[in-house]
């Protein structure tokens, strides 16, 4: 009788563990993964997804670091934060032999300095940060450079992304410096230049900045290309410009948290997202560039040939990828807090 009870208890415990394994916790950027993709993943695998969002790498990093990765399975950090999370032991290696669709990825976007051999990260989406404006309010050709945003005519009419690196990158680009500088003198100079811009800034927003353009709360400002693309589908007057000084480039990646409880499900989810039909759905709906060559071939021509989504080499002239600035990050943060206080 005792053996029978013990066997039944073990069976129940095993069943409970198995049920727990059928939940995957995904922590991603806001408006960055269509709900229907999550639903399809659950339908095909039986794995339920608990999905939550953040609006900046800094917010994601602070939360994940506090809990040492516990409570999260899949994250989507940008380039420079992959490096930081990896170095601080907050990620675990990805078994690429379990990713049957890894070969769909563009080789030019793999093996980057922030994660050699892609041991810890898989490219998810990439894009640019440039200028957006409402053509019903401003004539074409009036905004071609970052410097144009400093025009006093835009007083209280601009949006800046609520993203420290993006905003400082704009100031650094304007001054002819690298967006990845660690020189405090250059960072301070960018801050001083940005202070001059603050009278023109109506709002900082990184959660859903396109809505401020659509509601006409702002006339122009800095915006991610995918947000500009989504806004233009609702209002064709929302235009996107690659600034002459150079746009900012970034790539967001899928990683597995060091504290992940459902490692198997995490691999299944990453491989699911790498499927051409799924990657195509994601790129088409959120408007960011896919690193998945097989998916790009499936996209409608109007998306493939839309420079907002898939820029030309000329569009990317003077553009830079953001990288980790290491020990200079607190310097940026100090000046960022001062800048926001002036807002």
N, C-alpha and C positions, 0 to 999 in steps of 0.2 A: 504493500500500500504506500509506504514512504517513498519507494523508488518511483512509483507511478505519479505521486504528487509532485516530486522533484522534477520529473520529466515534463509534467504539464507546466510547471512554473518556468522552467527553462524555455519551453516553447513559447509561452506568453511573452517572456522578456525578449526573446529573439524577434517575435513578431512586432513588438513595440519599437525595437531598434530599427527594424526594417522599415516600418512606417515613417519613423523620423527621417530616415535616409531619403525618403521620397519628397522632401522639401528642400528647395535650394534658395539661399538668400543672396540676392543680387543687389548691389549698391552702385548706382549709375548716375550719370548726369541727368538733369531734368529734360524732358521732351527729347529723349535720345534713343528710345526703343519703342516701336509701335506695340500697343497692347495686343494686337492680333498675333504678333510673333510669339509673345509669351504664351498666349492661349494655344497656339499651334504646338509649341514645345511641350506643353502639359498634355495635350491630346495624344501626341505621338509617343511620349516617354512615360507618362503617368506621374511625372515629377511636378509637384506644385511649386510655384515660384513666389517667394515673399520679396516684393520689389520696393525699394526706397530710393530716394534721389538726393543729390546735393547740387549746389550751384557754384562750387569752386573746388579746386584741388586742395586748397588750404583747409576748407571745412571737412572734406573727406579724410584728409591725412590726420587732422586733429582727433577725429572720432575713432578712426582705426587704431591710431597709436595709443589712445587712452585705454582701449580694451585689448590691446596687443593682437588685433586681428580676430578675436573671438566674436562669434555671432554673425560673421560675414563669410560667404563662400567666394563670390566673384565680384571684383571691383573693376573700374574702368579709368585708371589714372592716365594723365598725359605724360608725354615723354620724360620730362625732368623729374616727375614724381615716381615713375617706375624705378628710376635709379635710386632715389631716396628710400623708398619702401624696401627695395631689394637690399640695400646696404644696411638697413636697420633691422633686417631679419623678419620683416612683416609679410613677406611673400614666400611661397614655396614653388619649387620647380614644376614646370609643366612637362608632362610626358607626351612629347610630340608624336610618338608612335601610336597614340590613341586618337590622334586627330587625322582622320582619313581625308579631310579636305584642306589640309595645310598647304598642299601644292598649288592651290588656287591663288595664293598671295603673290603680289608683285615683289620680285626679288630686290628691287631698288629700295623698298621700304623695310626690308629685313636687315638683321645684323647691324643695328645702329649702335653707336657708342654707349647709349644708356642701358643696353641689354644685349651684349654680344651673343650671337647664336640663338637669340630669342629663347633662352632657357626659362625666363620668367614671364614673358609677355607675348601676346599675339595681337598684331594690328587689328583694330576694330573699325575706326573711321578716321579720316584725316581732313584737314581743312585749313582755312585762312581767316584772318581777321583784317577787315578793311573798313571802308566808309560806306554807310548806307544813307540814302536821303529820299525824301518824298518829291518826286518830279512834278507833282501838282503844286508844290509850294516853291520849288527852286528850279531854275532852268538848267538843262544838261550842260556840263562843262564848267559849272561854277565850283564844284568840289572835285579836285583832281589830286590834291596833296593833303597830307596830315596837317600841314601848316595852315591850310585854308580854314580849318575849324577854329582857329584863333581870331577870326574876323569878328569884330564887335557886333556886326549885324546879327550874329547868332546868339545874342545874349538870352540866356534862359531857354534855349531851344534845342540843346543837344543832349544826347544820351551817351554815357560812357559805361562800358561793361564793369560790373562790380567784381573785377578781377585784377589783383595787384600787378601781376606780371604783364598782362595785356596793356594796362594803362601806362605803366612805366616803359614798356616796349615802344609805345607810340611816341613818348617824349624823347626816348633815346634815339629812335629812328630820325626824328625831326632834327636832332643835333648831330647826326652823322655817326653815332656810336653803335656798337653791337648791342642787340637786345639782351645779350648774355654777359654783359660786362660785370666784373666784380670790383671795379674801380669806384670807390666811394665818391670821388670828386665828380665822376660822370653821372652817378646815380643822383647826387645832390643837384647837379645842373639840370637833370631831367625833372626833378621835383620842382625846382624854381620855375622852370618853363611851364609845368603843369599848373602851378599856382596861378599863373597868368590866364589860364584857360577856365578856371573855376567859375567866373561870372557867367560863362556861356552854358555851363552844365546844369541841366534841370534835374537829372536823376541818374543814379547808378543802378544798374540792373543786370543780373546775369542769370536769373531764373527763367524769365520769358521776355527778353528785351524786345522781341518783335511786336509784342502786344502794345508797347508804347508808341511804335510807329503806326500801327494799324488804328489805334484810337486817336492818333494825331496829337498826342501829348508832346511829342518831339518832332522836329522837322528833319534832323540829321543826327549823325554821330557814328561811333564805332560799333561794328556788329560782326558777329560770326557769319560766314557765308551761308551756312545752312539755315540760320534764322532769317537771313535776307531772302533766301530762296522760298522758304515757307511763307513769309510775309507777302512776297510778290505773287504767289498763287492766289492770295485773297485780295490783293490790291496791286494791280500791274504798275502803279506809279512808284512802288518801292524799288529803287535801283541800288545796285552794288558796284562799288568802285575799288580798283586796286590802286592804292596811293603810289605816286611816283617815287616817294622815298623808300618804298618797299612794304609789302604786307608782312604780317606775322604768320608763320606756319606752325602747325602743331599736329600731333597724332595721338589719339586716345587708344588705349590698349586694354585688352581683357587679361586679367591676372587672377591668380588664385591666392586668397588670403592664407597667411601662415596658420591662422586659427580655424580654417575651413573644416566643417564637420562632414560635408558631403563632397568629397574630392572626386568621386566617380561622377556624380551629377554635374560637377563643375566642368569636367572634361567633356561630358556629353553636351552641355550647353554651349561651350566654346566651339565644338565641332559642328553643332547645329547652326550656329551663326555664320560659320564659314561655308555652309552650303550655298552654291550660287543663287538658288531661288530665294533663299532667306536673306542673304546679303543684298540682293537686288531690291527686295521689299524695303529693307531698312534704308538704303541709300535714297531710294525714290521718295520715300515718305518724309524722312527728316532733312533731306537736301544736302547732306555732307558727302564728301568724296569717299568712295569705297576703295580699299587697298586690294580688293578681290577682283582679279582680272576676268575670271569666268563670269562674275556677276555683272561687270560693266558691259559685257557683250549682250546681256539680256535686257539692258535698260532701253527705254524708248529713245529714239534719236534726239528728241527735243531735250532730254535730260543729259545724254552723253555729250551733246554739243553746246550745252549751256555753260558759258564761261564762269558763271557764279558758282556752279557745282564742280566743274572740271576745267580749271584754269589752263591757259596756254603757257608755254615757256616765257613768252613776253609778259604775261600777267604776273609771273613769278619773278621777274627781274628784280633784283635787290631784296627779295624775300629771304627770311631766315627762320630756321627751326628753333624753337625755344629749347634750351638745355638746362641742366641743373646748375645753379650758381653757387651751390655749396654753402660755405660759411658766410657768403655775402647776403644770404636770404634775410637774416635779421636786420641788415641795413636797409634793404628794400622795405621791410615791414615797418620799420621805424618811420621812414618818410611817407609811407602809404597811410599810416594812422594820422600823421599830421595833415596830409592832403585831405583825407576824408573829414577831418574836423573842420577844415575850412569850407567844406561843401555846403 
